[in-house]
Amino acid sequence: MSVLSRPRLTALVAAALGAAVAILVDMPLPLMLGPMLACLVFALAGARLQDVGILGTLMRTVLGVAIGSTITPQLLHDLPAYGPTLAAIPAFIVVMGGLGYLFFRRFYDFDHPTAFYSAMPGGLQDMLIFGSEAGGDVRAISLIHATRVLILVVLAPFAITHWFGLDLTGAPGAPARDLPPHEIAIMVVAGLVGWKVAARLKLFGASIIGPMILTAILSLTDVIHSRPPAEMILAAQFFIGLSIGAQYTGITTRELRVDVGAGLALSALLMVLSAGAIATLLVVSSKAPLDIILAFLPGGQAEMTVLAIVAGADVAFVVAHHLARISLIILLAPVVARLVARE
């Protein structure tokens, strides 16, 4: 499909309108929530939307670079202190995925692969690939995960603003004019090269993981000393919001009732389970409550990274836990799915 196709232009117009309204009403994370909600409304109204393809992928490399730049020698020194919370990730996955699977099988009568890969709190693209290979309903899996991410990403900023009194409408870092031009150039190259190398190696989430690894090396070797400029991170927010909202294009009444309804029910279940896990970990960990909340909200990795950056949380801590969650699911979910299917 052409870069300037009508569905993509419609999505860009919707996202721009949404961003403008969100800014006017002082919505938290206006350049992500505004496009997301506007594209959702357009899609539900019957408009044909499509994300912006490779441009959206390029924006994700910005987040990979932003994550990698937070990996410093000090982080490596602090890593052992993450042990108690990282150790909770496997149990977190088992409880969330297991209860979600049983819920979908019992109340929605989804077949095994659709229920299993819809319930796993992993990355959307990875769960779609696994679900497709296992013979699941890809459209249902897509809508359920998109709804999970949308609900958590919409509610989390408002909750954080209310509980912590944070301003989530400001710039996520220093503007380009305040950063050394050569460091910006290095980060751009690191994003592109890291993405392509990771894609060649067939790593999951290549557009984020590759730039993250390469930028982390540059940060640890004292080559770069800052995150990408605020303008780049704001652009990433815009296109991430657009891509989530565009997932709902072409939705039918049945899909809205069954698949989106299932996603809403799953989101409610996950929020309850997350609240229990967070409350427990606040007792055993010395980390700040905001860091633990963002680390254990099962939203998308990219979306939680943006929120951590804007909220001024410990980005490395938050990302370490989301990477652990997603990595474990990718490594073990296909094996567990086959074992469960035999029962």
PyMOL commands that set and color helices and strands:
alter all, ss='L'
color gray80, all
select helices_A, chain A and resi 6-24+30-44+54-68+73-86+89-108+112-119+124-133+138-164+176-178+181-200+206-220+230-246+253-284+289-296+301-311+315-342
alter helices_A, ss='H'
color red, helices_A
deselect
rebuild
show_as cartoon
